[in-house]
Amino acid sequence: KQEVTQIPAALSVPEGENLVLNCSFTDSAIYNLQWFRQDPGKGLTSLLLIQSSQREQTSGRLNASLDKSSGRSTLYIAASQPGDSATYLCAKGETSGSRLTFGEGTQLTVNP
Amino acid sequence: ETGVTQSPTHLIKTRGQQVTLRCSSQSGHNTVSWYQQALGQGPQFIFQYYREEENGRGNFPPRFSGLQFPNYSSELNVNALELDDSALYLCASSLYLRIAEINGYTFGSGTRLTVV
């Protein structure tokens, strides 16, 4: 069973729209939750990291929330732009800090 | 500039061959992890090295092995390549294990391996 699930798998929106990407995880023994952006064929760029003791983190137009009890995290993108088009990955940090468990990503397309 | 450099960027190998992928971390980054990302999938944890010792391993066979060197560089070696080993291989580093838990990891741009 997939430990980290991301919904939707793909999303296409018009420019300017606010949107929410969802991430759910099966194990509440989470140390942190990290959101990444990946452009086609490229590596990962860290966007936001939320510690298990925190509820949310914000950076510019991005806001990530974490609800450990329900096993969910959301990434909110305000006023989307075509440059936001990429795959967004969430990753759960293990308590030991030794590994990240990733979801399969949400492929976002923002149309001009 | 992420501070984590991987080489080569692309590589084509034949089934059964061996391959070595390299990662160069920022000075002082003594924690390095390797991930395999198949097309359309999320990255899968291969293993982690901390101060040149293996510090955790994912569900990968022994033909996947690694090394970490005192100069903060590391290698991923894969023997007896199979077609399913075709993937993007990512390296991630952090200053200390505890820092990684707080600040997260910095990823390189990856090596795209194609096995034919």
HADDOCK unambig.tbl for C-alpha pairs under 7 A between the chains (distance, minus, plus):
assign (segid A and resid 42 and name CA) (segid B and resid 109 and name CA) 5.39 0.50 0.50
assign (segid A and resid 42 and name CA) (segid B and resid 110 and name CA) 6.83 0.50 0.50
assign (segid A and resid 43 and name CA) (segid B and resid 90 and name CA) 6.97 0.50 0.50
assign (segid A and resid 43 and name CA) (segid B and resid 107 and name CA) 6.52 0.50 0.50
assign (segid A and resid 43 and name CA) (segid B and resid 108 and name CA) 5.79 0.50 0.50
assign (segid A and resid 43 and name CA) (segid B and resid 109 and name CA) 3.80 0.50 0.50
assign (segid A and resid 43 and name CA) (segid B and resid 110 and name CA) 5.57 0.50 0.50
assign (segid A and resid 44 and name CA) (segid B and resid 107 and name CA) 5.78 0.50 0.50
assign (segid A and resid 44 and name CA) (segid B and resid 109 and name CA) 6.95 0.50 0.50
assign (segid A and resid 49 and name CA) (segid B and resid 104 and name CA) 6.88 0.50 0.50
assign (segid A and resid 97 and name CA) (segid B and resid 97 and name CA) 6.64 0.50 0.50
assign (segid A and resid 97 and name CA) (segid B and resid 101 and name CA) 5.44 0.50 0.50
assign (segid A and resid 98 and name CA) (segid B and resid 48 and name CA) 6.80 0.50 0.50
assign (segid A and resid 98 and name CA) (segid B and resid 56 and name CA) 6.29 0.50 0.50
assign (segid A and resid 99 and name CA) (segid B and resid 45 and name CA) 6.54 0.50 0.50
assign (segid A and resid 100 and name CA) (segid B and resid 45 and name CA) 6.89 0.50 0.50
assign (segid A and resid 102 and name CA) (segid B and resid 42 and name CA) 5.56 0.50 0.50
assign (segid A and resid 102 and name CA) (segid B and resid 43 and name CA) 6.11 0.50 0.50
assign (segid A and resid 103 and name CA) (segid B and resid 42 and name CA) 5.52 0.50 0.50
assign (segid A and resid 104 and name CA) (segid B and resid 41 and name CA) 4.93 0.50 0.50
assign (segid A and resid 104 and name CA) (segid B and resid 42 and name CA) 4.15 0.50 0.50
assign (segid A and resid 105 and name CA) (segid B and resid 42 and name CA) 6.28 0.50 0.50
